[in-house]
Amino acid sequence: MLFANLLDAVGASDGAATLNITALNDYAIEIPIEDARNLLTMLALKTDGKYMWVRDKGPLWPVYPRHIN
């Protein structure tokens, strides 16, 4: 799922600067909203066609495109 689509679906504020993501183990990251909307950044639900389990770093995983340095 593209973060841009998710942000639109939840009605994220146009004035927001960052997307805060917190894992089940309380690890947290911030993704700039500009990246989330413009770089095809996505939230992965599956790997190799299979849903990810918590023990395998699931159930969701933020992914940046490979061409970003």
GUPAMI-776647 format. One line per 10 residues: number of its first residue (from 1); for each residue x, y, z of N, C-alpha, C, CB. Coordinates in nm, 3 decimals. Atoms other than C-alpha are relative to their C-alpha. Last residue first. Glycine has a CB too. Layout:
NUM> X,Y,Z,X,Y,Z,X,Y,Z,X,Y,Z; ...
//
This chain:
69> -0.132,0.009,-0.066,2.013,0.747,-0.202,-0.007,0.049,0.142,0.104,0.081,-0.076; -0.024,-0.115,-0.087,1.662,0.675,-0.334,0.134,-0.019,0.071,-0.116,0.017,0.104; -0.076,-0.102,0.072,1.658,0.430,-0.628,0.029,0.125,0.084,-0.074,0.040,-0.124; -0.145,0.026,0.004,1.562,0.141,-0.401,0.080,0.110,-0.066,0.026,-0.129,-0.072; -0.046,0.053,0.129,1.214,0.277,-0.324,0.152,-0.013,-0.001,-0.047,0.092,-0.115; -0.038,-0.108,0.093,1.150,0.325,0.049,0.040,-0.064,-0.132,0.117,0.088,0.058; -0.098,0.028,0.105,0.964,0.053,0.242,0.021,0.125,-0.086,-0.046,-0.119,-0.089; -0.016,-0.114,0.091,0.775,0.070,0.573,0.113,-0.024,-0.099,0.026,0.130,0.080; -0.140,-0.042,0.013,0.696,-0.277,0.711,0.008,0.120,-0.094,0.089,-0.117,-0.052; -0.015,-0.105,0.100,0.365,-0.413,0.843,0.145,0.047,-0.002,-0.096,0.120,0.028
59> 0.080,0.029,0.118,0.273,-0.737,1.026,0.014,0.105,-0.111,-0.143,-0.012,0.038; 0.130,-0.046,0.045,0.557,-0.791,1.045,-0.079,0.056,0.117,-0.077,-0.112,-0.068; -0.001,-0.146,0.018,0.924,-0.818,1.135,-0.130,0.055,-0.055,0.112,0.039,-0.092; -0.078,-0.024,0.122,0.930,-1.199,1.093,-0.002,0.148,-0.039,-0.055,-0.084,-0.116; -0.134,0.057,-0.021,0.819,-1.277,1.449,0.091,0.020,-0.121,-0.012,-0.149,0.032; -0.074,-0.085,-0.094,0.527,-1.037,1.399,0.141,-0.054,0.018,-0.073,0.007,0.136; 0.035,0.023,-0.140,0.415,-1.237,1.096,0.083,0.092,0.088,0.023,-0.149,0.039; -0.110,0.004,-0.097,0.438,-1.112,0.739,-0.055,-0.019,0.141,0.085,0.129,-0.008; 0.011,-0.098,-0.107,0.163,-1.203,0.493,0.114,-0.017,0.099,-0.136,-0.014,0.072; 0.056,0.053,-0.125,0.290,-1.412,0.204,-0.006,0.110,0.105,0.083,-0.121,0.051
49> 0.139,0.039,0.015,0.342,-1.303,-0.159,-0.067,-0.054,0.125,-0.011,-0.100,-0.105; 0.008,0.117,0.088,0.722,-1.300,-0.137,-0.142,-0.054,-0.008,0.094,-0.110,0.051; -0.131,0.020,0.060,0.690,-1.053,0.150,-0.005,-0.131,-0.076,0.114,-0.001,0.109; -0.044,0.134,0.038,0.349,-0.922,0.245,0.145,0.004,-0.045,-0.090,-0.057,-0.111; 0.078,0.095,-0.078,0.190,-0.623,0.417,0.048,-0.143,-0.021,-0.148,0.011,-0.036; 0.012,0.138,0.047,0.434,-0.361,0.294,-0.078,-0.085,0.099,0.140,-0.061,-0.023; 0.015,0.080,-0.120,0.373,0.007,0.369,-0.026,-0.143,-0.047,-0.115,0.054,0.094; 0.115,0.086,-0.024,0.495,0.211,0.078,0.005,-0.071,0.134,-0.010,-0.102,-0.110; -0.026,0.070,-0.126,0.714,0.501,-0.027,-0.124,-0.082,0.033,0.035,0.101,0.115; 0.053,0.137,0.010,0.636,0.590,-0.389,0.042,-0.084,0.120,0.048,-0.067,-0.129
39> -0.107,0.093,0.037,0.863,0.894,-0.351,-0.045,-0.145,-0.016,0.108,0.005,0.102; -0.060,-0.020,0.132,0.610,1.180,-0.354,0.101,-0.105,-0.046,0.067,0.129,-0.001; 0.092,-0.036,0.108,0.355,1.145,-0.072,0.064,-0.006,-0.139,-0.052,0.138,0.024; 0.114,0.091,0.001,0.554,0.954,0.190,-0.093,0.029,-0.118,-0.078,0.011,0.131; -0.043,0.132,0.049,0.872,1.141,0.104,-0.119,-0.093,-0.015,0.105,-0.062,0.096; -0.037,-0.021,0.140,0.701,1.483,0.143,0.047,-0.132,-0.063,0.110,0.108,-0.012; 0.123,0.011,0.079,0.540,1.358,0.464,0.030,0.017,-0.149,-0.104,0.104,0.047; 0.053,-0.128,0.046,0.891,1.313,0.605,-0.124,-0.021,-0.087,0.108,0.078,-0.078; -0.014,-0.010,0.145,0.921,0.969,0.762,-0.055,0.136,-0.040,-0.076,-0.118,-0.074; 0.079,-0.106,0.060,0.981,0.956,1.137,0.030,0.002,-0.149,0.032,0.139,0.065
29> -0.066,-0.078,0.106,1.098,0.639,1.306,-0.095,0.110,-0.044,0.040,-0.090,-0.120; 0.077,-0.102,0.071,1.011,0.455,1.627,0.085,0.069,-0.105,-0.056,0.102,0.099; -0.094,-0.066,0.091,1.120,0.133,1.797,-0.083,0.098,-0.083,0.076,-0.105,-0.092; -0.018,-0.143,-0.029,0.854,0.070,2.065,0.110,0.067,-0.081,0.027,0.018,0.144; -0.105,-0.003,-0.104,0.880,-0.313,2.039,0.038,0.143,0.038,0.124,-0.076,-0.048; 0.050,0.067,-0.120,0.544,-0.323,1.856,0.102,0.001,0.114,-0.038,-0.143,-0.033; 0.010,0.146,0.008,0.681,-0.071,1.609,-0.054,-0.057,0.131,0.137,-0.062,-0.033; -0.052,0.068,-0.118,0.614,0.304,1.607,-0.027,-0.149,-0.012,-0.064,0.057,0.129; 0.031,0.143,0.001,0.573,0.512,1.291,0.066,-0.064,0.121,0.049,-0.067,-0.132; -0.066,0.071,-0.110,0.555,0.892,1.295,-0.046,-0.144,0.002,-0.028,0.069,0.136
19> 0.081,0.117,-0.029,0.469,1.055,0.960,0.076,-0.078,0.106,-0.029,-0.088,-0.129; -0.058,0.134,-0.012,0.625,1.397,0.941,-0.107,-0.104,0.028,0.105,-0.002,0.111; -0.138,0.005,0.052,0.549,1.752,0.828,0.059,-0.140,0.003,0.088,0.093,0.079; -0.087,0.091,-0.075,0.169,1.772,0.863,0.137,-0.006,-0.066,-0.062,-0.141,0.008; -0.106,-0.073,-0.069,0.010,2.083,0.710,0.096,-0.089,0.077,-0.059,0.098,0.092; -0.093,-0.051,0.101,-0.197,1.891,0.454,0.117,0.073,0.064,-0.073,0.094,-0.096; -0.006,-0.144,0.017,-0.354,1.704,0.745,0.102,0.041,-0.106,0.034,0.067,0.132; -0.115,-0.065,-0.062,-0.399,1.331,0.701,0.003,0.148,-0.035,0.132,-0.068,-0.045; 0.021,-0.144,-0.007,-0.751,1.233,0.595,0.113,0.074,0.070,-0.128,0.028,0.070; 0.023,-0.038,-0.140,-0.719,0.864,0.680,-0.019,0.150,0.018,0.116,-0.047,0.087
9> 0.112,0.077,-0.057,-0.767,0.751,0.320,-0.032,0.041,0.143,0.032,-0.149,-0.005; 0.126,-0.052,0.054,-0.544,1.028,0.180,-0.120,-0.069,0.065,-0.004,-0.020,-0.153; 0.017,-0.135,-0.054,-0.256,0.934,0.410,-0.130,0.063,-0.049,0.119,0.089,-0.039; 0.039,0.014,-0.140,-0.302,0.567,0.320,-0.026,0.136,0.062,0.109,-0.076,0.078; 0.139,0.047,-0.002,-0.297,0.645,-0.053,-0.051,-0.013,0.143,-0.013,-0.134,-0.073; 0.082,-0.110,0.051,0.023,0.852,-0.018,-0.148,-0.038,0.003,0.042,0.038,-0.144; 0.028,-0.091,-0.111,0.175,0.578,0.201,-0.088,0.115,-0.046,0.130,0.053,0.059; -0.078,-0.124,0.003,0.141,0.340,-0.093,-0.039,0.088,0.119,-0.022,0.075,-0.133; 0.085,-0.116,0.000,0.000,0.000,0.000,0.090,0.124,0.000,-0.097,-0.001,0.122
//
